[in-house]
Amino acid sequence: MSEDLSYIGNIIVGQRITEKLKEIGMTKAELSRALNMNQSNLNKLLKKDSIETSKLVVIYRVMKYNFFNEFCR
């Protein structure tokens, strides 16, 4: 049995992280400090076509929001 996950292809994770930052009132500068990276590298990361799961887990923990639930509905 194969689950159809084609809808996930339209999700731009970096864009959703940026939207959620605004919703929770956190800046990219604050997130980059929490991730121990400079803001320029964070901006590059958020523009990539894909982000490693291990990095996403750290971002989600810092933001206290589980994006995995959102993407797997």
PyMOL commands that set and color helices and strands:
alter all, ss='L'
color gray80, all
select helices_A, chain A and resi 6-10+13-24+28-34+39-47+53-63+67-71
alter helices_A, ss='H'
color red, helices_A
deselect
rebuild
show_as cartoon
